[in-house]
Amino acid sequence: KYTPAAPGDRTLMDSLVPFVDTLSKGGSVAEAAKASRKGAEDTKAMKASLGRAVYVGSEEEWIGKVPDPGAW
């Protein structure tokens, strides 16, 4: 295991896991991309617990507005 990051941590994993899950269930690449985009958009409302977003900028500036750059 390389990272403790998991979906919900406001990281790349929030878009990567839905992408892989969709493909592994037999979904198309287009469906996986759609799931990945939704996962990235969902990070807008998340509080960062891992990654650079934990210590860069204030949450008031981006929470609810900006998706996690790593997830996007």
CHARMM-style PDB file with segment names, atoms N, HN, CA, C and O in Angstrom:
ATOM      1  N   LYS     1       0.848  -1.181   0.000  1.00  0.00      PROA
ATOM      2  CA  LYS     1       0.000   0.000   0.000  1.00  0.00      PROA
ATOM      3  C   LYS     1       0.886   1.233   0.000  1.00  0.00      PROA
ATOM      4  O   LYS     1       1.815   1.344   0.800  1.00  0.00      PROA
ATOM      5  N   TYR     2       0.592   2.153  -0.899  1.00  0.00      PROA
ATOM      6  HN  TYR     2      -0.163   2.062  -1.548  1.00  0.00      PROA
ATOM      7  CA  TYR     2       1.436   3.323  -1.059  1.00  0.00      PROA
ATOM      8  C   TYR     2       0.901   4.574  -0.381  1.00  0.00      PROA
ATOM      9  O   TYR     2       1.667   5.493  -0.092  1.00  0.00      PROA
ATOM     10  N   THR     3      -0.383   4.624  -0.126  1.00  0.00      PROA
ATOM     11  HN  THR     3      -1.005   3.877  -0.361  1.00  0.00      PROA
ATOM     12  CA  THR     3      -0.976   5.813   0.458  1.00  0.00      PROA
ATOM     13  C   THR     3      -2.127   5.435   1.376  1.00  0.00      PROA
ATOM     14  O   THR     3      -2.814   4.442   1.138  1.00  0.00      PROA
ATOM     15  N   PRO     4      -2.338   6.218   2.419  1.00  0.00      PROA
ATOM     16  CA  PRO     4      -3.513   5.966   3.257  1.00  0.00      PROA
ATOM     17  C   PRO     4      -4.777   6.612   2.677  1.00  0.00      PROA
ATOM     18  O   PRO     4      -5.866   6.449   3.227  1.00  0.00      PROA
ATOM     19  N   ALA     5      -4.633   7.341   1.573  1.00  0.00      PROA
ATOM     20  HN  ALA     5      -3.748   7.474   1.127  1.00  0.00      PROA
ATOM     21  CA  ALA     5      -5.759   8.059   0.987  1.00  0.00      PROA
ATOM     22  C   ALA     5      -6.860   7.097   0.553  1.00  0.00      PROA
ATOM     23  O   ALA     5      -6.601   6.015   0.027  1.00  0.00      PROA
ATOM     24  N   ALA     6      -8.088   7.526   0.791  1.00  0.00      PROA
ATOM     25  HN  ALA     6      -8.299   8.405   1.218  1.00  0.00      PROA
ATOM     26  CA  ALA     6      -9.267   6.756   0.415  1.00  0.00      PROA
ATOM     27  C   ALA     6     -10.341   7.738  -0.060  1.00  0.00      PROA
ATOM     28  O   ALA     6     -10.244   8.936   0.202  1.00  0.00      PROA
ATOM     29  N   PRO     7     -11.354   7.239  -0.752  1.00  0.00      PROA
ATOM     30  CA  PRO     7     -12.433   8.139  -1.141  1.00  0.00      PROA
ATOM     31  C   PRO     7     -12.986   8.873   0.085  1.00  0.00      PROA
ATOM     32  O   PRO     7     -13.209   8.276   1.138  1.00  0.00      PROA
ATOM     33  N   GLY     8     -13.199  10.169  -0.079  1.00  0.00      PROA
ATOM     34  HN  GLY     8     -13.018  10.654  -0.935  1.00  0.00      PROA
ATOM     35  CA  GLY     8     -13.684  10.989   1.019  1.00  0.00      PROA
ATOM     36  C   GLY     8     -12.609  11.834   1.666  1.00  0.00      PROA
ATOM     37  O   GLY     8     -12.909  12.687   2.501  1.00  0.00      PROA
ATOM     38  N   ASP     9     -11.346  11.607   1.288  1.00  0.00      PROA
ATOM     39  HN  ASP     9     -11.102  10.915   0.609  1.00  0.00      PROA
ATOM     40  CA  ASP     9     -10.221  12.365   1.840  1.00  0.00      PROA
ATOM     41  C   ASP     9      -9.930  13.645   1.053  1.00  0.00      PROA
ATOM     42  O   ASP     9      -9.042  14.411   1.426  1.00  0.00      PROA
ATOM     43  N   ARG    10     -10.663  13.878  -0.020  1.00  0.00      PROA
ATOM     44  HN  ARG    10     -11.384  13.255  -0.324  1.00  0.00      PROA
ATOM     45  CA  ARG    10     -10.459  15.028  -0.922  1.00  0.00      PROA
ATOM     46  C   ARG    10      -9.095  14.931  -1.617  1.00  0.00      PROA
ATOM     47  O   ARG    10      -8.263  15.834  -1.527  1.00  0.00      PROA
ATOM     48  N   THR    11      -8.898  13.813  -2.305  1.00  0.00      PROA
ATOM     49  HN  THR    11      -9.574  13.080  -2.378  1.00  0.00      PROA
ATOM     50  CA  THR    11      -7.656  13.551  -3.031  1.00  0.00      PROA
ATOM     51  C   THR    11      -7.979  12.939  -4.395  1.00  0.00      PROA
ATOM     52  O   THR    11      -9.144  12.802  -4.768  1.00  0.00      PROA
ATOM     53  N   LEU    12      -6.957  12.586  -5.108  1.00  0.00      PROA
ATOM     54  HN  LEU    12      -6.010  12.698  -4.805  1.00  0.00      PROA
ATOM     55  CA  LEU    12      -7.086  11.883  -6.389  1.00  0.00      PROA
ATOM     56  C   LEU    12      -7.954  10.632  -6.263  1.00  0.00      PROA
ATOM     57  O   LEU    12      -8.634  10.251  -7.216  1.00  0.00      PROA
ATOM     58  N   MET    13      -7.934  10.000  -5.109  1.00  0.00      PROA
ATOM     59  HN  MET    13      -7.382  10.310  -4.335  1.00  0.00      PROA
ATOM     60  CA  MET    13      -8.689   8.762  -4.917  1.00  0.00      PROA
ATOM     61  C   MET    13     -10.192   8.965  -5.107  1.00  0.00      PROA
ATOM     62  O   MET    13     -10.907   8.023  -5.451  1.00  0.00      PROA
ATOM     63  N   ASP    14     -10.671  10.183  -4.884  1.00  0.00      PROA
ATOM     64  HN  ASP    14     -10.091  10.947  -4.604  1.00  0.00      PROA
ATOM     65  CA  ASP    14     -12.100  10.463  -5.045  1.00  0.00      PROA
ATOM     66  C   ASP    14     -12.544  10.381  -6.497  1.00  0.00      PROA
ATOM     67  O   ASP    14     -13.733  10.201  -6.761  1.00  0.00      PROA
ATOM     68  N   SER    15     -11.641  10.504  -7.422  1.00  0.00      PROA
ATOM     69  HN  SER    15     -10.676  10.650  -7.207  1.00  0.00      PROA
ATOM     70  CA  SER    15     -11.993  10.324  -8.834  1.00  0.00      PROA
ATOM     71  C   SER    15     -11.464   9.001  -9.389  1.00  0.00      PROA
ATOM     72  O   SER    15     -12.083   8.414 -10.276  1.00  0.00      PROA
ATOM     73  N   LEU    16     -10.341   8.532  -8.884  1.00  0.00      PROA
ATOM     74  HN  LEU    16      -9.838   9.009  -8.163  1.00  0.00      PROA
ATOM     75  CA  LEU    16      -9.739   7.299  -9.392  1.00  0.00      PROA
ATOM     76  C   LEU    16     -10.547   6.055  -9.023  1.00  0.00      PROA
ATOM     77  O   LEU    16     -10.757   5.182  -9.866  1.00  0.00      PROA
ATOM     78  N   VAL    17     -10.992   5.968  -7.791  1.00  0.00      PROA
ATOM     79  HN  VAL    17     -10.821   6.677  -7.106  1.00  0.00      PROA
ATOM     80  CA  VAL    17     -11.722   4.775  -7.345  1.00  0.00      PROA
ATOM     81  C   VAL    17     -13.028   4.589  -8.122  1.00  0.00      PROA
ATOM     82  O   VAL    17     -13.300   3.469  -8.556  1.00  0.00      PROA
ATOM     83  N   PRO    18     -13.855   5.630  -8.321  1.00  0.00      PROA
ATOM     84  CA  PRO    18     -15.059   5.417  -9.133  1.00  0.00      PROA
ATOM     85  C   PRO    18     -14.741   4.996 -10.573  1.00  0.00      PROA
ATOM     86  O   PRO    18     -15.475   4.208 -11.169  1.00  0.00      PROA
ATOM     87  N   PHE    19     -13.655   5.521 -11.122  1.00  0.00      PROA
ATOM     88  HN  PHE    19     -13.059   6.162 -10.638  1.00  0.00      PROA
ATOM     89  CA  PHE    19     -13.246   5.156 -12.473  1.00  0.00      PROA
ATOM     90  C   PHE    19     -12.925   3.660 -12.541  1.00  0.00      PROA
ATOM     91  O   PHE    19     -13.439   2.948 -13.403  1.00  0.00      PROA
ATOM     92  N   VAL    20     -12.085   3.200 -11.641  1.00  0.00      PROA
ATOM     93  HN  VAL    20     -11.667   3.779 -10.940  1.00  0.00      PROA
ATOM     94  CA  VAL    20     -11.671   1.791 -11.631  1.00  0.00      PROA
ATOM     95  C   VAL    20     -12.850   0.880 -11.300  1.00  0.00      PROA
ATOM     96  O   VAL    20     -13.014  -0.171 -11.920  1.00  0.00      PROA
ATOM     97  N   ASP    21     -13.671   1.277 -10.326  1.00  0.00      PROA
ATOM     98  HN  ASP    21     -13.537   2.131  -9.823  1.00  0.00      PROA
ATOM     99  CA  ASP    21     -14.831   0.465  -9.963  1.00  0.00      PROA
ATOM    100  C   ASP    21     -15.779   0.285 -11.142  1.00  0.00      PROA
ATOM    101  O   ASP    21     -16.281  -0.814 -11.377  1.00  0.00      PROA
ATOM    102  N   THR    22     -16.022   1.358 -11.879  1.00  0.00      PROA
ATOM    103  HN  THR    22     -15.614   2.251 -11.687  1.00  0.00      PROA
ATOM    104  CA  THR    22     -16.920   1.283 -13.033  1.00  0.00      PROA
ATOM    105  C   THR    22     -16.366   0.357 -14.099  1.00  0.00      PROA
ATOM    106  O   THR    22     -17.102  -0.455 -14.659  1.00  0.00      PROA
ATOM    107  N   LEU    23     -15.073   0.471 -14.385  1.00  0.00      PROA
ATOM    108  HN  LEU    23     -14.476   1.131 -13.930  1.00  0.00      PROA
ATOM    109  CA  LEU    23     -14.456  -0.419 -15.377  1.00  0.00      PROA
ATOM    110  C   LEU    23     -14.476  -1.871 -14.919  1.00  0.00      PROA
ATOM    111  O   LEU    23     -14.747  -2.771 -15.714  1.00  0.00      PROA
ATOM    112  N   SER    24     -14.190  -2.102 -13.643  1.00  0.00      PROA
ATOM    113  HN  SER    24     -13.970  -1.371 -12.997  1.00  0.00      PROA
ATOM    114  CA  SER    24     -14.123  -3.480 -13.153  1.00  0.00      PROA
ATOM    115  C   SER    24     -15.499  -4.152 -13.131  1.00  0.00      PROA
ATOM    116  O   SER    24     -15.592  -5.380 -13.119  1.00  0.00      PROA
ATOM    117  N   LYS    25     -16.557  -3.353 -13.126  1.00  0.00      PROA
ATOM    118  HN  LYS    25     -16.481  -2.356 -13.136  1.00  0.00      PROA
ATOM    119  CA  LYS    25     -17.919  -3.905 -13.169  1.00  0.00      PROA
ATOM    120  C   LYS    25     -18.422  -4.043 -14.600  1.00  0.00      PROA
ATOM    121  O   LYS    25     -19.597  -4.332 -14.825  1.00  0.00      PROA
ATOM    122  N   GLY    26     -17.530  -3.835 -15.565  1.00  0.00      PROA
ATOM    123  HN  GLY    26     -16.575  -3.601 -15.382  1.00  0.00      PROA
ATOM    124  CA  GLY    26     -17.892  -4.023 -16.965  1.00  0.00      PROA
ATOM    125  C   GLY    26     -18.388  -2.773 -17.658  1.00  0.00      PROA
ATOM    126  O   GLY    26     -18.881  -2.847 -18.783  1.00  0.00      PROA
ATOM    127  N   GLY    27     -18.271  -1.642 -17.018  1.00  0.00      PROA
ATOM    128  HN  GLY    27     -17.870  -1.582 -16.104  1.00  0.00      PROA
ATOM    129  CA  GLY    27     -18.693  -0.390 -17.638  1.00  0.00      PROA
ATOM    130  C   GLY    27     -17.732   0.035 -18.731  1.00  0.00      PROA
ATOM    131  O   GLY    27     -16.597  -0.439 -18.799  1.00  0.00      PROA
ATOM    132  N   SER    28     -18.192   0.919 -19.570  1.00  0.00      PROA
ATOM    133  HN  SER    28     -19.113   1.303 -19.515  1.00  0.00      PROA
ATOM    134  CA  SER    28     -17.358   1.429 -20.659  1.00  0.00      PROA
ATOM    135  C   SER    28     -16.409   2.509 -20.130  1.00  0.00      PROA
ATOM    136  O   SER    28     -16.564   2.993 -19.009  1.00  0.00      PROA
ATOM    137  N   VAL    29     -15.441   2.870 -20.946  1.00  0.00      PROA
ATOM    138  HN  VAL    29     -15.315   2.477 -21.857  1.00  0.00      PROA
ATOM    139  CA  VAL    29     -14.514   3.951 -20.577  1.00  0.00      PROA
ATOM    140  C   VAL    29     -15.285   5.261 -20.414  1.00  0.00      PROA
ATOM    141  O   VAL    29     -14.968   6.062 -19.534  1.00  0.00      PROA
ATOM    142  N   ALA    30     -16.293   5.480 -21.257  1.00  0.00      PROA
ATOM    143  HN  ALA    30     -16.550   4.829 -21.971  1.00  0.00      PROA
ATOM    144  CA  ALA    30     -17.101   6.701 -21.148  1.00  0.00      PROA
ATOM    145  C   ALA    30     -17.858   6.736 -19.826  1.00  0.00      PROA
ATOM    146  O   ALA    30     -17.944   7.784 -19.186  1.00  0.00      PROA
ATOM    147  N   GLU    31     -18.406   5.599 -19.418  1.00  0.00      PROA
ATOM    148  HN  GLU    31     -18.337   4.747 -19.938  1.00  0.00      PROA
ATOM    149  CA  GLU    31     -19.115   5.533 -18.133  1.00  0.00      PROA
ATOM    150  C   GLU    31     -18.150   5.732 -16.972  1.00  0.00      PROA
ATOM    151  O   GLU    31     -18.480   6.393 -15.987  1.00  0.00      PROA
ATOM    152  N   ALA    32     -16.953   5.158 -17.093  1.00  0.00      PROA
ATOM    153  HN  ALA    32     -16.685   4.621 -17.893  1.00  0.00      PROA
ATOM    154  CA  ALA    32     -15.943   5.310 -16.053  1.00  0.00      PROA
ATOM    155  C   ALA    32     -15.501   6.768 -15.944  1.00  0.00      PROA
ATOM    156  O   ALA    32     -15.299   7.281 -14.843  1.00  0.00      PROA
ATOM    157  N   ALA    33     -15.352   7.425 -17.085  1.00  0.00      PROA
ATOM    158  HN  ALA    33     -15.515   7.008 -17.979  1.00  0.00      PROA
ATOM    159  CA  ALA    33     -14.970   8.844 -17.082  1.00  0.00      PROA
ATOM    160  C   ALA    33     -16.057   9.687 -16.436  1.00  0.00      PROA
ATOM    161  O   ALA    33     -15.761  10.635 -15.709  1.00  0.00      PROA
ATOM    162  N   LYS    34     -17.302   9.350 -16.696  1.00  0.00      PROA
ATOM    163  HN  LYS    34     -17.543   8.580 -17.287  1.00  0.00      PROA
ATOM    164  CA  LYS    34     -18.417  10.083 -16.088  1.00  0.00      PROA
ATOM    165  C   LYS    34     -18.410   9.897 -14.563  1.00  0.00      PROA
ATOM    166  O   LYS    34     -18.615  10.857 -13.821  1.00  0.00      PROA
ATOM    167  N   ALA    35     -18.178   8.683 -14.104  1.00  0.00      PROA
ATOM    168  HN  ALA    35     -18.011   7.902 -14.707  1.00  0.00      PROA
ATOM    169  CA  ALA    35     -18.110   8.409 -12.665  1.00  0.00      PROA
ATOM    170  C   ALA    35     -16.930   9.142 -12.032  1.00  0.00      PROA
ATOM    171  O   ALA    35     -17.029   9.652 -10.916  1.00  0.00      PROA
ATOM    172  N   SER    36     -15.819   9.189 -12.753  1.00  0.00      PROA
ATOM    173  HN  SER    36     -15.738   8.775 -13.659  1.00  0.00      PROA
ATOM    174  CA  SER    36     -14.633   9.886 -12.270  1.00  0.00      PROA
ATOM    175  C   SER    36     -14.890  11.388 -12.143  1.00  0.00      PROA
ATOM    176  O   SER    36     -14.494  12.008 -11.156  1.00  0.00      PROA
ATOM    177  N   ARG    37     -15.542  11.958 -13.128  1.00  0.00      PROA
ATOM    178  HN  ARG    37     -15.863  11.455 -13.930  1.00  0.00      PROA
ATOM    179  CA  ARG    37     -15.867  13.397 -13.097  1.00  0.00      PROA
ATOM    180  C   ARG    37     -16.789  13.711 -11.917  1.00  0.00      PROA
ATOM    181  O   ARG    37     -16.600  14.715 -11.231  1.00  0.00      PROA
ATOM    182  N   LYS    38     -17.784  12.854 -11.682  1.00  0.00      PROA
ATOM    183  HN  LYS    38     -17.937  12.039 -12.240  1.00  0.00      PROA
ATOM    184  CA  LYS    38     -18.687  13.058 -10.551  1.00  0.00      PROA
ATOM    185  C   LYS    38     -17.916  12.990  -9.242  1.00  0.00      PROA
ATOM    186  O   LYS    38     -18.143  13.798  -8.342  1.00  0.00      PROA
ATOM    187  N   GLY    39     -17.002  12.021  -9.132  1.00  0.00      PROA
ATOM    188  HN  GLY    39     -16.818  11.364  -9.863  1.00  0.00      PROA
ATOM    189  CA  GLY    39     -16.181  11.908  -7.925  1.00  0.00      PROA
ATOM    190  C   GLY    39     -15.342  13.150  -7.686  1.00  0.00      PROA
ATOM    191  O   GLY    39     -15.201  13.606  -6.551  1.00  0.00      PROA
ATOM    192  N   ALA    40     -14.786  13.695  -8.759  1.00  0.00      PROA
ATOM    193  HN  ALA    40     -14.901  13.324  -9.681  1.00  0.00      PROA
ATOM    194  CA  ALA    40     -13.980  14.918  -8.638  1.00  0.00      PROA
ATOM    195  C   ALA    40     -14.855  16.100  -8.237  1.00  0.00      PROA
ATOM    196  O   ALA    40     -14.471  16.889  -7.374  1.00  0.00      PROA
ATOM    197  N   GLU    41     -16.030  16.228  -8.856  1.00  0.00      PROA
ATOM    198  HN  GLU    41     -16.342  15.587  -9.557  1.00  0.00      PROA
ATOM    199  CA  GLU    41     -16.936  17.332  -8.513  1.00  0.00      PROA
ATOM    200  C   GLU    41     -17.411  17.237  -7.071  1.00  0.00      PROA
ATOM    201  O   GLU    41     -17.612  18.256  -6.411  1.00  0.00      PROA
ATOM    202  N   ASP    42     -17.591  16.015  -6.581  1.00  0.00      PROA
ATOM    203  HN  ASP    42     -17.428  15.187  -7.117  1.00  0.00      PROA
ATOM    204  CA  ASP    42     -18.041  15.823  -5.200  1.00  0.00      PROA
ATOM    205  C   ASP    42     -17.028  16.318  -4.175  1.00  0.00      PROA
ATOM    206  O   ASP    42     -17.383  16.539  -3.017  1.00  0.00      PROA
ATOM    207  N   THR    43     -15.775  16.495  -4.581  1.00  0.00      PROA
ATOM    208  HN  THR    43     -15.487  16.315  -5.522  1.00  0.00      PROA
ATOM    209  CA  THR    43     -14.760  16.970  -3.628  1.00  0.00      PROA
ATOM    210  C   THR    43     -14.957  18.436  -3.268  1.00  0.00      PROA
ATOM    211  O   THR    43     -14.357  18.915  -2.306  1.00  0.00      PROA
ATOM    212  N   LYS    44     -15.788  19.160  -4.020  1.00  0.00      PROA
ATOM    213  HN  LYS    44     -16.276  18.770  -4.801  1.00  0.00      PROA
ATOM    214  CA  LYS    44     -16.020  20.578  -3.726  1.00  0.00      PROA
ATOM    215  C   LYS    44     -16.472  20.796  -2.287  1.00  0.00      PROA
ATOM    216  O   LYS    44     -16.047  21.749  -1.635  1.00  0.00      PROA
ATOM    217  N   ALA    45     -17.319  19.925  -1.803  1.00  0.00      PROA
ATOM    218  HN  ALA    45     -17.664  19.150  -2.333  1.00  0.00      PROA
ATOM    219  CA  ALA    45     -17.903  20.095  -0.472  1.00  0.00      PROA
ATOM    220  C   ALA    45     -17.143  19.355   0.625  1.00  0.00      PROA
ATOM    221  O   ALA    45     -17.559  19.376   1.783  1.00  0.00      PROA
ATOM    222  N   MET    46     -16.044  18.708   0.279  1.00  0.00      PROA
ATOM    223  HN  MET    46     -15.706  18.691  -0.662  1.00  0.00      PROA
ATOM    224  CA  MET    46     -15.296  17.923   1.265  1.00  0.00      PROA
ATOM    225  C   MET    46     -14.246  18.753   1.982  1.00  0.00      PROA
ATOM    226  O   MET    46     -13.651  19.668   1.413  1.00  0.00      PROA
ATOM    227  N   LYS    47     -14.036  18.412   3.232  1.00  0.00      PROA
ATOM    228  HN  LYS    47     -14.519  17.668   3.694  1.00  0.00      PROA
ATOM    229  CA  LYS    47     -12.940  18.995   4.003  1.00  0.00      PROA
ATOM    230  C   LYS    47     -11.706  18.129   3.738  1.00  0.00      PROA
ATOM    231  O   LYS    47     -11.770  16.904   3.839  1.00  0.00      PROA
ATOM    232  N   ALA    48     -10.602  18.760   3.405  1.00  0.00      PROA
ATOM    233  HN  ALA    48     -10.550  19.755   3.323  1.00  0.00      PROA
ATOM    234  CA  ALA    48      -9.377  18.013   3.095  1.00  0.00      PROA
ATOM    235  C   ALA    48      -8.811  17.359   4.349  1.00  0.00      PROA
ATOM    236  O   ALA    48      -8.744  17.978   5.411  1.00  0.00      PROA
ATOM    237  N   SER    49      -8.409  16.107   4.211  1.00  0.00      PROA
ATOM    238  HN  SER    49      -8.464  15.604   3.348  1.00  0.00      PROA
ATOM    239  CA  SER    49      -7.767  15.424   5.335  1.00  0.00      PROA
ATOM    240  C   SER    49      -6.385  14.904   4.966  1.00  0.00      PROA
ATOM    241  O   SER    49      -5.605  14.534   5.843  1.00  0.00      PROA
ATOM    242  N   LEU    50      -6.082  14.874   3.683  1.00  0.00      PROA
ATOM    243  HN  LEU    50      -6.716  15.174   2.971  1.00  0.00      PROA
ATOM    244  CA  LEU    50      -4.764  14.461   3.209  1.00  0.00      PROA
ATOM    245  C   LEU    50      -4.385  15.334   2.019  1.00  0.00      PROA
ATOM    246  O   LEU    50      -5.245  15.996   1.438  1.00  0.00      PROA
ATOM    247  N   GLY    51      -3.126  15.340   1.657  1.00  0.00      PROA
ATOM    248  HN  GLY    51      -2.427  14.802   2.129  1.00  0.00      PROA
ATOM    249  CA  GLY    51      -2.670  16.058   0.482  1.00  0.00      PROA
ATOM    250  C   GLY    51      -2.406  17.534   0.734  1.00  0.00      PROA
ATOM    251  O   GLY    51      -2.529  18.027   1.855  1.00  0.00      PROA
ATOM    252  N   ARG    52      -2.046  18.214  -0.318  1.00  0.00      PROA
ATOM    253  HN  ARG    52      -1.946  17.814  -1.229  1.00  0.00      PROA
ATOM    254  CA  ARG    52      -1.657  19.617  -0.242  1.00  0.00      PROA
ATOM    255  C   ARG    52      -2.797  20.517   0.224  1.00  0.00      PROA
ATOM    256  O   ARG    52      -2.553  21.523   0.890  1.00  0.00      PROA
ATOM    257  N   ALA    53      -4.019  20.177  -0.110  1.00  0.00      PROA
ATOM    258  HN  ALA    53      -4.217  19.360  -0.651  1.00  0.00      PROA
ATOM    259  CA  ALA    53      -5.169  21.009   0.261  1.00  0.00      PROA
ATOM    260  C   ALA    53      -5.316  21.161   1.772  1.00  0.00      PROA
ATOM    261  O   ALA    53      -5.994  22.076   2.239  1.00  0.00      PROA
ATOM    262  N   VAL    54      -4.691  20.280   2.531  1.00  0.00      PROA
ATOM    263  HN  VAL    54      -4.140  19.537   2.151  1.00  0.00      PROA
ATOM    264  CA  VAL    54      -4.756  20.366   3.993  1.00  0.00      PROA
ATOM    265  C   VAL    54      -4.087  21.634   4.490  1.00  0.00      PROA
ATOM    266  O   VAL    54      -4.554  22.240   5.455  1.00  0.00      PROA
ATOM    267  N   TYR    55      -3.007  22.044   3.852  1.00  0.00      PROA
ATOM    268  HN  TYR    55      -2.628  21.552   3.069  1.00  0.00      PROA
ATOM    269  CA  TYR    55      -2.231  23.167   4.387  1.00  0.00      PROA
ATOM    270  C   TYR    55      -2.083  24.358   3.443  1.00  0.00      PROA
ATOM    271  O   TYR    55      -1.353  25.296   3.763  1.00  0.00      PROA
ATOM    272  N   VAL    56      -2.747  24.349   2.300  1.00  0.00      PROA
ATOM    273  HN  VAL    56      -3.339  23.587   2.040  1.00  0.00      PROA
ATOM    274  CA  VAL    56      -2.650  25.470   1.360  1.00  0.00      PROA
ATOM    275  C   VAL    56      -3.977  26.216   1.314  1.00  0.00      PROA
ATOM    276  O   VAL    56      -5.019  25.628   1.025  1.00  0.00      PROA
ATOM    277  N   GLY    57      -3.932  27.500   1.597  1.00  0.00      PROA
ATOM    278  HN  GLY    57      -3.086  27.978   1.832  1.00  0.00      PROA
ATOM    279  CA  GLY    57      -5.123  28.342   1.526  1.00  0.00      PROA
ATOM    280  C   GLY    57      -6.086  28.094   2.659  1.00  0.00      PROA
ATOM    281  O   GLY    57      -5.912  27.161   3.444  1.00  0.00      PROA
ATOM    282  N   SER    58      -7.098  28.925   2.746  1.00  0.00      PROA
ATOM    283  HN  SER    58      -7.240  29.683   2.109  1.00  0.00      PROA
ATOM    284  CA  SER    58      -8.097  28.738   3.789  1.00  0.00      PROA
ATOM    285  C   SER    58      -9.336  28.105   3.185  1.00  0.00      PROA
ATOM    286  O   SER    58      -9.702  28.386   2.043  1.00  0.00      PROA
ATOM    287  N   GLU    59      -9.971  27.254   3.957  1.00  0.00      PROA
ATOM    288  HN  GLU    59      -9.674  27.025   4.884  1.00  0.00      PROA
ATOM    289  CA  GLU    59     -11.134  26.531   3.470  1.00  0.00      PROA
ATOM    290  C   GLU    59     -12.263  27.462   3.045  1.00  0.00      PROA
ATOM    291  O   GLU    59     -13.010  27.148   2.118  1.00  0.00      PROA
ATOM    292  N   GLU    60     -12.390  28.582   3.703  1.00  0.00      PROA
ATOM    293  HN  GLU    60     -11.784  28.837   4.456  1.00  0.00      PROA
ATOM    294  CA  GLU    60     -13.469  29.513   3.362  1.00  0.00      PROA
ATOM    295  C   GLU    60     -13.388  29.956   1.906  1.00  0.00      PROA
ATOM    296  O   GLU    60     -14.406  30.276   1.292  1.00  0.00      PROA
ATOM    297  N   GLU    61     -12.196  29.973   1.364  1.00  0.00      PROA
ATOM    298  HN  GLU    61     -11.369  29.712   1.862  1.00  0.00      PROA
ATOM    299  CA  GLU    61     -12.003  30.415  -0.019  1.00  0.00      PROA
ATOM    300  C   GLU    61     -12.451  29.388  -1.040  1.00  0.00      PROA
ATOM    301  O   GLU    61     -12.849  29.763  -2.143  1.00  0.00      PROA
ATOM    302  N   TRP    62     -12.399  28.101  -0.711  1.00  0.00      PROA
ATOM    303  HN  TRP    62     -12.076  27.797   0.185  1.00  0.00      PROA
ATOM    304  CA  TRP    62     -12.665  27.090  -1.724  1.00  0.00      PROA
ATOM    305  C   TRP    62     -13.745  26.071  -1.391  1.00  0.00      PROA
ATOM    306  O   TRP    62     -14.296  25.465  -2.310  1.00  0.00      PROA
ATOM    307  N   ILE    63     -14.070  25.856  -0.135  1.00  0.00      PROA
ATOM    308  HN  ILE    63     -13.622  26.349   0.612  1.00  0.00      PROA
ATOM    309  CA  ILE    63     -15.026  24.794   0.180  1.00  0.00      PROA
ATOM    310  C   ILE    63     -16.391  25.103  -0.444  1.00  0.00      PROA
ATOM    311  O   ILE    63     -16.926  26.198  -0.276  1.00  0.00      PROA
ATOM    312  N   GLY    64     -16.929  24.149  -1.143  1.00  0.00      PROA
ATOM    313  HN  GLY    64     -16.494  23.259  -1.279  1.00  0.00      PROA
ATOM    314  CA  GLY    64     -18.187  24.304  -1.845  1.00  0.00      PROA
ATOM    315  C   GLY    64     -18.061  24.949  -3.212  1.00  0.00      PROA
ATOM    316  O   GLY    64     -19.053  25.074  -3.930  1.00  0.00      PROA
ATOM    317  N   LYS    65     -16.850  25.364  -3.586  1.00  0.00      PROA
ATOM    318  HN  LYS    65     -16.044  25.263  -3.003  1.00  0.00      PROA
ATOM    319  CA  LYS    65     -16.657  26.077  -4.849  1.00  0.00      PROA
ATOM    320  C   LYS    65     -15.682  25.381  -5.789  1.00  0.00      PROA
ATOM    321  O   LYS    65     -15.940  25.268  -6.988  1.00  0.00      PROA
ATOM    322  N   VAL    66     -14.576  24.920  -5.252  1.00  0.00      PROA
ATOM    323  HN  VAL    66     -14.366  25.011  -4.279  1.00  0.00      PROA
ATOM    324  CA  VAL    66     -13.478  24.417  -6.076  1.00  0.00      PROA
ATOM    325  C   VAL    66     -13.242  22.936  -5.791  1.00  0.00      PROA
ATOM    326  O   VAL    66     -13.037  22.562  -4.637  1.00  0.00      PROA
ATOM    327  N   PRO    67     -13.266  22.070  -6.837  1.00  0.00      PROA
ATOM    328  CA  PRO    67     -12.939  20.669  -6.613  1.00  0.00      PROA
ATOM    329  C   PRO    67     -11.445  20.510  -6.324  1.00  0.00      PROA
ATOM    330  O   PRO    67     -10.635  21.371  -6.670  1.00  0.00      PROA
ATOM    331  N   ASP    68     -11.105  19.411  -5.695  1.00  0.00      PROA
ATOM    332  HN  ASP    68     -11.762  18.712  -5.414  1.00  0.00      PROA
ATOM    333  CA  ASP    68      -9.701  19.141  -5.406  1.00  0.00      PROA
ATOM    334  C   ASP    68      -8.910  19.058  -6.704  1.00  0.00      PROA
ATOM    335  O   ASP    68      -9.290  18.298  -7.595  1.00  0.00      PROA
ATOM    336  N   PRO    69      -7.814  19.820  -6.844  1.00  0.00      PROA
ATOM    337  CA  PRO    69      -7.020  19.797  -8.081  1.00  0.00      PROA
ATOM    338  C   PRO    69      -6.488  18.412  -8.430  1.00  0.00      PROA
ATOM    339  O   PRO    69      -6.423  18.055  -9.606  1.00  0.00      PROA
ATOM    340  N   GLY    70      -6.114  17.641  -7.437  1.00  0.00      PROA
ATOM    341  HN  GLY    70      -6.167  17.932  -6.482  1.00  0.00      PROA
ATOM    342  CA  GLY    70      -5.603  16.299  -7.692  1.00  0.00      PROA
ATOM    343  C   GLY    70      -6.685  15.374  -8.224  1.00  0.00      PROA
ATOM    344  O   GLY    70      -6.413  14.501  -9.049  1.00  0.00      PROA
ATOM    345  N   ALA    71      -7.894  15.562  -7.758  1.00  0.00      PROA
ATOM    346  HN  ALA    71      -8.114  16.271  -7.088  1.00  0.00      PROA
ATOM    347  CA  ALA    71      -9.007  14.739  -8.224  1.00  0.00      PROA
ATOM    348  C   ALA    71      -9.455  15.160  -9.614  1.00  0.00      PROA
ATOM    349  O   ALA    71      -9.951  14.338 -10.384  1.00  0.00      PROA
ATOM    350  N   TRP    72      -9.285  16.413  -9.936  1.00  0.00      PROA
ATOM    351  HN  TRP    72      -8.882  17.082  -9.311  1.00  0.00      PROA
ATOM    352  CA  TRP    72      -9.742  16.923 -11.218  1.00  0.00      PROA
ATOM    353  C   TRP    72      -8.741  16.603 -12.289  1.00  0.00      PROA
ATOM    354  OT1 TRP    72      -8.947  16.952 -13.451  1.00  0.00      PROA
TER     355      TRP     72
END
